[in-house]
Amino acid sequence: MNTFFKWKSKREEPAKSEPATTPMPTVDLYTHPELQKQMELIHLTQHDLTFIHSLQPIVKNRINEIVSVFYDRVLAVPSLRQIIEEHSEVSRLKQTLSAYIIDMFDGNLNEASIQKRMKVAQMHFRVGLQPKWYMGTFQQVQEVIIQLVNEEMTSYEMRERAMMTIAKLINFEMQIVLEEYEKENMKLRENQYEKVKTELKHKISSISEDLAGLAEETNLSVEQVDLHASGISESIHSNVESVRQIQIDAASGYEMVKQVQSHMQFIANSSEQMGEIIHQLKQSSSQITNIISMVKQIAEQTNLLALNASIEAARAGVHGNGFAVVAQEVRKLAQQSKQSVEQITGLVHDSASLTNQAVNTTADVKQKVTLGLEDSAQTQEKFQQILSSIDQNDEHINRVEADVMELVQVIQSISGDTRKVATTAENLYKTANTL
């Protein structure tokens, strides 16, 4: 590839005041084809570079003035002063800038000169000089150089050419620097991206591993909870069956208590009737005793009459024998009646004694039956309360059973979601490894 550019512009002819002995600068941008296009875009020709090279002696002679004026203006900006003070010294920077400007007016564009400009851009990027300030400082350099170079020019044509050529050179310099700025910025973003990607990959991998482990532990815990919940559900179901059986037994007991109360009431009524009957029997016994007393008196009187009749029959002699026999029989009959009456009297007395005992026993039975009825009523009330409590407990257990069943369903749903989380964590881990 040719190392010289060819343009058809009228400016290709050298100026009359341009020294004839000025050598042609070397332009070798084979490795930077884009820079060649950029030079064509701003019409920066090889003749312009030759003219730039012819201005180098002027720049060298007045470089101290150029650098001093430049730094006077730059240090007036607080942010730029802070950057300079934090990263270097003004004296050192003046030397660097002097060498840079003199080299810039060398006119040669090759790999070495391009690399120097890129290093300058990289250095300014590292110290944090923003592109806007870099462009501003280049404008300052351009103004100062044009001003001092124009002082050395006597021809208006040469001044105009110097201004245009220096402007092209500064523009090209800024393009190189800003492009390098962009490259460094891209590198920084790529490094940051790689760093963030690596950190993100590490965090995602760590999180996915932790999430997978947590999901596995959660799944085991959920399975245990599910097992316990199922056991609780079975236990509650068994308890429900037991409570229902208790409810059936309590209802049966309640009915039995009602039957017992009915029987007790029947016994109470029967005792009441028995008491009335025994009372009537006692009255009958009293009447029998009175009758027996009368019969006993009649027997005694009959015996007395029979005795008197025997006496009278004895007085009558033979005529009273028949009457004596009758009197004797009546006397025997009266004596037998008396004995029978005494036996009946003894039996009646025994019956009266037994009747009194029966009355007392009936009274005790009646009292016990009354107490039994009261206890039976209280027992019936207690059974009613037990049945009511069992009904309430049955409702509560049914609600608990329903809640436990719902809890089991929720746990099973959580178990399914946990497995999904584990699958997602595994997929996330695989995705992180592919980043």
Residue, then its C-alpha position, 0 to 999 in steps of 0.5 A: m500500500n502506498t504510504f502517501f496520500k494523493w488529493k486533487s485539491k488545489r491546496e496540494e501545491p506548496a505555499k510560496s513561503e514554504p521552505a523548499t528544503t522542508p522534507m516531506p513527512t511520512v504518513d504510514l497508517y497501514t494498520h489504522p485504515e480508519l484514520q486515513k478516512q478521517m484525514e480525508l474527511i477533514h482534508l488533512t493532506q500530506h502537504d498540510l503535514t509538510f506545512i505543519h512540519s515547517l512550523q515546528p521551529i516556531v513552536k519550539n522557540r515559543i513552546n514555553e510561552i505556549v505551555s505557560v499560557f495554556y496552564d494559566r488558563v487550565l489552572a483557573v478551572p477548579s476541577l482541572r486544578q484538582i485533577i492535576e494536584e491529585h495525580s501530578e505536578v505542574s512542572r512535570l506536566k509542562q515538560t510532558l506537554s512541551a514534548y507532546i506539542i513539539d512532536m505533534f508538529d513533527g508532521n509524521l503520522n506512523e504507528a509510533s506517533i499514533q501509539k504516543r497519542m493513544k498513551v496520552a489519551q489513556m493516561h488522561f482517561r485513567v486520571g479521570l479527565q472527562p472528554k469535555w475538558y480534554m476538548g476544552t484544553f485542546q481548544q486552548v492549545q489551538e488558540v495559543i499556538i495560532q496566536l503565537v504562530n501568527e505573530e511570526m507570520t507577515s503574510y495574511e495568506m500564510r496566517e490564514r493557512a496556518m490557522m486552517t492547518i493547525a485547526k485540522l491538526i488539532n481536530f485530527e488529534m482530538q479524533i485520535v484521542l476521543e476514539e481512544y477515550e471511547k475504546e478505553n471507556m468500552k474496555l472499562r465497561e467490558n471489564q465492569y461487565e465481566k466483573v459484574k457478570t462474574e460476580l453475578k454468576h458467582k452470586i447466582s450460582s451461590i444463591s441457586e445452590d443455597l436455594a436448591g439446598l434450602a428447597e431440598e431441606t424445605n421439601l424434607s421438612v414439608e414431607q415430615v410435616d405432611l407425615h405428621a399432619s396426616g398422622i394428626s388427621e388420622s388421630i383426629h378422625s379416630n378421635v371423632e369416631s371415639v367421640r361419636q361412640i361416646q356420644i352414642d353411649a352418652a345418649s344411651g346412658y341418658e335414655m337408661v337414666k330416663q328409664v331408671q327415673s321412670h322406674m323410680q317414679f313407679i316405685a315411688n308411686s307404688s310405695e305411696q300406694m303400699g303405704e296407703i294399703i299398710h295404713q288401711l291394714k293397720q286400721s283393720s288390725s286395730q278394728i280386729t283387735n277391738i272385735i277380738s277384745m269384744v269376743k274375749q269379753i263375750a267368751e269370759q262372760t259366757n264362761l261365767l254364765a256357764l259356771n253359774a249354770s253349772i252351779e244352778a244345775a247342781r242345785a237342781g239335782v237330777h233335774g239339772n243334769g242335762f242343763a249341767v251337761v250343756a253348761q259344761e259344753v258351753r263352758k268348754l266352748a267359751q274356754q276354747s273361744k278364749q284360747s282362740v281369741e288369745q291366739i288371734t290376739g297374739l297374731v294380731h299383735d304380731s301383725a300390728s308389729l309387722t305392719n308398723q315395721a312395714v310402715n317404717t320400711t315403706a317410709d324409708v323406701k319412700q324417702k330413698v326413692t325421693l332421694g333417688l328421683e332427685d339424684s336421677a334428675q340431677t344425673q339426667e341433667k348431667f347427662q344432658q350437659i354431657l351430650s351438649s358438650i359432646d355435640q359442641n366438641d364434635e362440632h369443634i373436632n369436625r372444624v379441626e378435622a376440616d382445618v387439618m385436611e385443608l392444612v394437609q392440602v396446603i402442605q402438599s401444595i407447598s411440597g409441589d411448589t418446593r419441588k418447582v423451586a428446586t427445579t428452577a434453582e437447578n435451571l438457574y444454576k445451569t444458566a449461570n454456568t453458561l454465562 
